[in-house]
Amino acid sequence: MTRRTFLTSAAAFAAALPASGALRGKKMGIVIHSYWKRWQGKYSSMKFPPFEHALDVLDHVRDLGVGSLQTMVGGWTSEFAQKVRATCESYIIKLEGSITLPKNENDVGRFEQEVRIAKEAGATIFRSATGGRRYELFSSLEEFRHWKDGAVKSMQLAEPVAKRQRVKIGIENHKDLHAAELAEVLGRLGSPHIGACVDTGNSIALLEDPMTVVETLAPFAVTTHIKDMAVQETPTGFLLAEVPLGEGILDLPRMFALFEKYNPGIGYHLEMITRDPLDIPCLKPGYWATFPDKPGTELARTLKMVREHNAAKLPKTSGLKLEEALELEEGNIVKCMHQAGEKLGFMPSLKPKPAPKKEEH
């Protein structure tokens, strides 16, 4: 793909997107993965009850004042979708879907049904991911290329459905494709209905500069996963961890400006996953199995960045009691929402606590 073709495709895609207000008129949304411990009862307690379905989550995030929820929509019935829509409208919360692309031609029917029912709930923007951690999943370039062919095929199968249903689907940079690889695929598809869900931190695991990732994918962005990241050097590479907004190394305001430039109507969704740091073993030979052409300068730049921002301590949940881990998860989300409203230009989200009543004498 030539640079001219890439820029033309990006401009055409951006022009097809709706425009709306400025950042200050927006509220930060949230991704269901921020509640990965409580989601569907994996971990919970009396103080932090499980979220069995989207309605439970909506009840909770209403009190945080979020502007939107991005959540899985698989397995919904039409009746449940109507309940979700009524709840979102009542709480003034937008809905985005997280959906699995069709695996093959026989899976297209399932995919379209899920899109159609999610539309009944009010979702017209969807996030999807085609893979996972490239350096862990594939032991050879051939394996990776075979997977990539399948991922592209899934996008091709999804495009006519998205067009027919008049929705947009953002493919996440999910530690699988480089930003330029994903942009090249989206440029080839050339559809206003298949774009990018830009995650602000994931691609550090592929030794990519996070600002360059946003610059590359912002022209295609239909939705976002907003996170801040911290790093710590190890003998075999580095550890990578989500941290509350403003406590990491990302230039989030500059990233927001790029998103707004290409799609003023874009939604921002916090993905604050409270977990142990991820190990990025970029100094082990196996890490490089699917990166035969990656320049050594990317490794050098990344390790320089890690050493300059080397955190003395990274957050983790292993070793914590259940209640402690749940408390940490909720506390991290609340910190992020405060930061979004107070420092990053979003509308204040957290509802102010009522003033204490004066004691009568």
Wavefront OBJ file of the C-alpha trace (Angstrom):
o trace
v 0.000 0.000 0.000
v 1.398 3.426 -0.959
v 1.471 6.334 1.478
v -0.933 8.208 -0.810
v -3.418 5.310 -0.745
v -3.087 5.039 3.034
v -3.742 8.737 3.605
v -6.627 8.776 1.133
v -8.269 5.786 2.826
v -7.742 7.328 6.258
v -9.205 10.659 5.183
v -12.227 8.975 3.572
v -12.857 6.953 6.711
v -12.561 9.989 8.980
v -14.895 12.006 6.761
v -17.575 9.316 7.087
v -17.641 9.610 10.877
v -20.098 11.827 12.751
v -18.943 15.028 14.415
v -20.098 16.367 17.773
v -18.920 18.521 20.666
v -15.492 19.183 22.080
v -13.723 17.136 24.741
v -14.984 19.320 27.566
v -18.526 18.370 26.683
v -17.771 14.678 27.110
v -17.778 12.297 30.031
v -15.296 9.490 30.361
v -16.834 6.098 29.670
v -15.708 2.713 30.940
v -14.842 -0.706 29.486
v -16.220 -3.791 31.206
v -12.648 -5.137 31.497
v -12.025 -2.500 34.168
v -14.213 -4.703 36.375
v -12.582 -7.955 35.366
v -12.576 -9.291 38.915
v -16.274 -8.674 39.562
v -17.562 -9.308 36.046
v -19.843 -12.364 35.924
v -19.038 -13.249 39.515
v -15.424 -14.298 39.022
v -14.481 -12.601 42.276
v -16.860 -10.763 44.574
v -17.853 -10.143 48.161
v -20.701 -8.663 50.160
v -19.118 -5.221 49.899
v -18.327 -5.667 46.199
v -21.151 -7.836 44.794
v -20.720 -9.582 41.434
v -21.819 -8.097 38.139
v -23.837 -10.875 36.542
v -24.859 -8.878 33.475
v -24.866 -5.420 31.923
v -27.743 -4.143 34.057
v -25.721 -4.719 37.227
v -22.825 -2.780 35.742
v -25.051 0.093 34.628
v -26.503 0.402 38.130
v -22.991 0.685 39.529
v -21.387 3.047 37.013
v -24.372 5.377 37.195
v -23.117 6.397 40.636
v -19.691 7.098 39.115
v -21.318 9.364 36.550
v -19.731 7.709 33.520
v -20.864 8.761 30.077
v -20.848 5.370 28.376
v -20.346 1.649 28.903
v -18.591 -0.662 26.487
v -19.535 -4.246 27.267
v -19.915 -7.709 25.774
v -23.214 -8.276 23.979
v -23.016 -11.967 23.091
v -25.961 -14.119 24.112
v -28.394 -11.258 24.659
v -32.076 -11.739 23.952
v -34.255 -9.061 22.425
v -36.087 -8.745 25.735
v -32.839 -8.167 27.632
v -31.677 -5.643 25.026
v -34.831 -3.624 25.574
v -34.143 -3.556 29.321
v -30.595 -2.383 28.684
v -31.826 0.356 26.343
v -34.415 1.593 28.820
v -31.814 1.631 31.607
v -29.234 3.488 29.490
v -31.804 6.082 28.478
v -32.927 6.511 32.082
v -29.348 6.922 33.330
v -28.219 8.975 30.292
v -25.435 6.487 29.557
v -24.405 5.556 26.016
v -23.809 1.935 25.078
v -21.086 0.412 22.951
v -20.836 -3.299 22.226
v -17.860 -5.635 22.480
v -18.314 -8.421 19.972
v -16.523 -11.400 18.428
v -16.070 -11.207 14.657
v -17.304 -14.141 12.533
v -14.770 -16.965 12.495
v -15.931 -18.237 9.080
v -18.876 -18.083 6.687
v -20.949 -20.345 8.922
v -20.515 -17.920 11.827
v -21.818 -14.828 10.013
v -25.409 -15.537 11.077
v -24.448 -15.557 14.751
v -22.495 -12.343 14.299
v -25.320 -10.497 12.563
v -27.827 -11.628 15.161
v -25.657 -10.243 17.960
v -25.176 -6.949 16.118
v -28.906 -6.644 15.462
v -29.893 -7.332 19.070
v -27.207 -4.986 20.415
v -28.608 -2.298 18.107
v -31.967 -2.803 19.807
v -30.162 -1.924 23.048
v -28.846 1.267 21.445
v -25.338 0.258 20.350
v -24.125 1.478 16.962
v -20.398 1.387 17.780
v -18.663 -1.909 18.517
v -15.216 -2.963 19.621
v -13.672 -6.242 18.562
v -10.282 -7.933 18.799
v -8.879 -10.574 16.500
v -6.036 -11.992 18.577
v -3.877 -11.647 21.661
v -0.254 -11.391 22.748
v 1.638 -12.180 19.580
v 4.899 -12.957 21.345
v 3.147 -15.579 23.522
v 0.744 -17.170 21.040
v 2.993 -17.860 18.053
v 6.338 -19.603 17.891
v 7.014 -18.947 14.213
v 6.371 -16.340 11.538
v 4.409 -18.928 9.553
v 2.002 -19.453 12.454
v 1.506 -15.710 12.777
v 0.878 -15.209 9.064
v -1.696 -18.018 9.070
v -3.475 -16.331 11.992
v -3.310 -12.933 10.284
v -4.925 -14.320 7.124
v -7.784 -15.605 9.270
v -8.104 -12.293 11.101
v -8.328 -10.365 7.833
v -10.932 -12.842 6.569
v -13.002 -12.244 9.719
v -12.942 -8.492 9.083
v -13.979 -9.058 5.481
v -16.893 -11.226 6.593
v -17.959 -8.639 9.182
v -17.897 -5.656 6.816
v -21.093 -6.391 4.806
v -22.971 -7.043 8.047
v -21.768 -3.790 9.576
v -22.740 -1.944 6.417
v -26.155 -3.601 6.282
v -26.822 -2.884 9.952
v -25.383 0.652 9.690
v -22.904 0.241 12.528
v -19.159 0.796 12.946
v -16.749 -1.767 14.335
v -13.379 -0.822 15.792
v -10.643 -3.471 15.674
v -8.383 -3.159 18.712
v -4.594 -3.078 18.580
v -4.515 -6.024 20.945
v -0.789 -6.822 21.201
v -1.142 -8.737 17.918
v -0.793 -6.448 14.882
v 1.581 -3.512 14.794
v -0.232 -0.207 14.360
v 1.027 0.066 10.781
v -0.082 -3.514 10.056
v -3.591 -2.805 11.353
v -3.741 0.507 9.458
v -2.673 -1.265 6.257
v -5.436 -3.864 6.652
v -8.050 -1.189 7.358
v -6.827 0.826 4.378
v -7.215 -2.207 2.122
v -10.742 -2.809 3.400
v -11.490 0.845 2.654
v -14.801 0.750 4.530
v -16.302 3.438 6.781
v -17.829 0.575 8.775
v -14.610 -1.155 9.864
v -12.148 1.027 11.753
v -9.972 0.894 14.852
v -10.519 0.690 18.580
v -7.340 2.443 19.625
v -5.835 1.239 22.889
v -3.391 3.825 24.194
v -1.088 1.383 25.986
v -1.231 -2.121 24.486
v 1.321 -1.662 21.729
v 4.167 -0.874 24.107
v 4.300 -4.680 24.443
v 5.309 -4.777 20.752
v 8.036 -2.177 21.377
v 6.001 0.522 19.622
v 6.053 4.159 20.644
v 2.568 4.839 22.079
v 2.256 8.278 20.497
v 3.203 6.911 17.083
v 0.546 4.229 17.524
v -2.128 6.859 18.123
v -0.863 8.997 15.241
v -1.078 5.968 12.935
v -4.498 4.698 14.011
v -6.356 7.907 14.925
v -7.503 8.463 11.305
v -9.353 5.125 11.532
v -10.554 5.369 15.147
v -14.202 4.745 15.952
v -13.709 4.143 19.680
v -10.955 3.943 22.277
v -9.542 2.156 25.288
v -7.947 4.780 27.502
v -5.265 3.707 29.944
v -2.035 4.984 31.429
v 1.005 2.724 31.732
v 4.035 2.244 33.954
v 7.144 0.155 33.270
v 9.878 -1.557 35.215
v 13.116 -3.026 33.853
v 13.822 -6.761 34.222
v 16.803 -8.919 33.198
v 14.845 -10.215 30.186
v 13.031 -7.028 29.173
v 10.472 -5.146 31.204
v 7.188 -5.316 33.082
v 4.206 -3.354 31.792
v 1.300 -2.331 34.039
v -1.874 -0.284 33.868
v -1.896 2.483 36.475
v -4.447 5.191 37.320
v -4.629 7.994 34.773
v -1.928 10.573 35.321
v 0.374 8.201 37.232
v 2.003 6.700 34.149
v 4.149 7.688 31.191
v 1.568 8.432 28.473
v 0.880 11.905 27.094
v -2.897 11.482 27.218
v -3.862 15.114 26.420
v -1.852 14.979 23.182
v -3.492 11.663 22.307
v -6.955 13.105 22.940
v -6.163 16.017 20.630
v -5.340 13.563 17.830
v -8.541 11.592 18.348
v -10.595 14.779 18.309
v -8.881 15.962 15.141
v -9.998 12.926 13.160
v -13.263 12.067 14.914
v -14.789 14.737 17.163
v -17.632 12.354 17.974
v -15.411 9.614 19.361
v -16.090 8.065 22.766
v -13.428 7.574 25.409
v -13.577 4.431 27.531
v -11.412 3.835 30.571
v -9.758 0.418 30.623
v -8.118 0.281 34.032
v -7.336 -3.425 34.481
v -6.174 -4.102 38.026
v -3.875 -7.119 37.789
v -0.245 -8.195 38.022
v 2.126 -6.513 35.552
v 2.630 -8.200 32.182
v 6.064 -9.619 31.447
v 7.459 -8.405 28.119
v 10.486 -10.712 27.528
v 11.912 -8.717 24.629
v 15.473 -9.822 25.392
v 14.627 -13.511 24.985
v 15.084 -15.045 21.509
v 11.558 -16.520 21.489
v 10.017 -13.052 21.665
v 11.372 -12.291 18.194
v 9.917 -15.332 16.383
v 7.267 -13.252 14.583
v 9.347 -10.067 14.249
v 12.058 -10.920 11.679
v 12.105 -7.389 10.268
v 11.649 -5.346 13.443
v 14.476 -2.784 13.613
v 16.843 -2.976 16.540
v 16.274 0.740 16.982
v 12.763 -0.028 18.308
v 14.229 -2.254 21.005
v 16.836 0.368 21.862
v 14.251 3.167 22.027
v 11.906 1.109 24.191
v 14.593 0.036 26.640
v 15.787 3.635 26.875
v 12.217 4.695 27.672
v 11.925 1.929 30.285
v 15.175 2.997 31.979
v 14.153 6.656 31.987
v 10.769 5.855 33.543
v 11.743 2.787 35.551
v 9.158 2.481 38.338
v 10.409 1.521 41.777
v 7.182 -0.429 42.325
v 4.313 -1.585 40.126
v 0.795 -2.433 41.301
v -0.136 -6.100 41.572
v -2.916 -8.226 43.002
v -1.163 -11.520 43.710
v -0.781 -11.984 47.435
v -3.752 -9.771 48.238
v -6.800 -11.065 50.031
v -10.007 -11.075 47.954
v -11.451 -8.012 49.656
v -8.163 -6.150 49.264
v -7.997 -6.907 45.539
v -11.590 -5.775 45.012
v -10.952 -2.621 47.012
v -7.889 -1.885 44.880
v -9.837 -2.425 41.645
v -12.606 -0.049 42.675
v -10.167 2.486 44.068
v -8.175 2.568 40.839
v -11.319 3.203 38.802
v -12.432 6.016 41.117
v -8.964 7.610 40.894
v -9.143 7.516 37.111
v -12.582 9.094 36.998
v -11.448 11.894 39.312
v -8.389 12.500 37.153
v -10.469 12.548 33.957
v -12.735 15.247 35.350
v -10.199 17.309 37.260
v -7.072 17.158 35.084
v -7.835 15.805 31.615
v -10.648 18.064 30.462
v -13.670 15.770 30.719
v -16.890 16.750 32.407
v -16.726 15.983 36.137
v -18.020 12.458 36.458
v -18.159 11.476 40.102
v -21.221 12.824 41.819
v -20.327 15.004 44.785
v -20.997 13.475 48.163
v -23.759 15.181 50.129
v -22.553 17.533 52.817
v -22.759 16.051 56.315
v -25.791 17.106 58.279
v -25.205 19.506 61.129
v -25.922 18.104 64.533
v -28.871 19.680 66.270
v -28.352 20.904 69.818
l 1 2 3 4 5 6 7 8 9 10 11 12 13 14 15 16 17 18 19 20 21 22 23 24 25 26 27 28 29 30 31 32 33 34 35 36 37 38 39 40 41 42 43 44 45 46 47 48 49 50 51 52 53 54 55 56 57 58 59 60 61 62 63 64 65 66 67 68 69 70 71 72 73 74 75 76 77 78 79 80 81 82 83 84 85 86 87 88 89 90 91 92 93 94 95 96 97 98 99 100 101 102 103 104 105 106 107 108 109 110 111 112 113 114 115 116 117 118 119 120 121 122 123 124 125 126 127 128 129 130 131 132 133 134 135 136 137 138 139 140 141 142 143 144 145 146 147 148 149 150 151 152 153 154 155 156 157 158 159 160 161 162 163 164 165 166 167 168 169 170 171 172 173 174 175 176 177 178 179 180 181 182 183 184 185 186 187 188 189 190 191 192 193 194 195 196 197 198 199 200 201 202 203 204 205 206 207 208 209 210 211 212 213 214 215 216 217 218 219 220 221 222 223 224 225 226 227 228 229 230 231 232 233 234 235 236 237 238 239 240 241 242 243 244 245 246 247 248 249 250 251 252 253 254 255 256 257 258 259 260 261 262 263 264 265 266 267 268 269 270 271 272 273 274 275 276 277 278 279 280 281 282 283 284 285 286 287 288 289 290 291 292 293 294 295 296 297 298 299 300 301 302 303 304 305 306 307 308 309 310 311 312 313 314 315 316 317 318 319 320 321 322 323 324 325 326 327 328 329 330 331 332 333 334 335 336 337 338 339 340 341 342 343 344 345 346 347 348 349 350 351 352 353 354 355 356 357 358 359 360 361
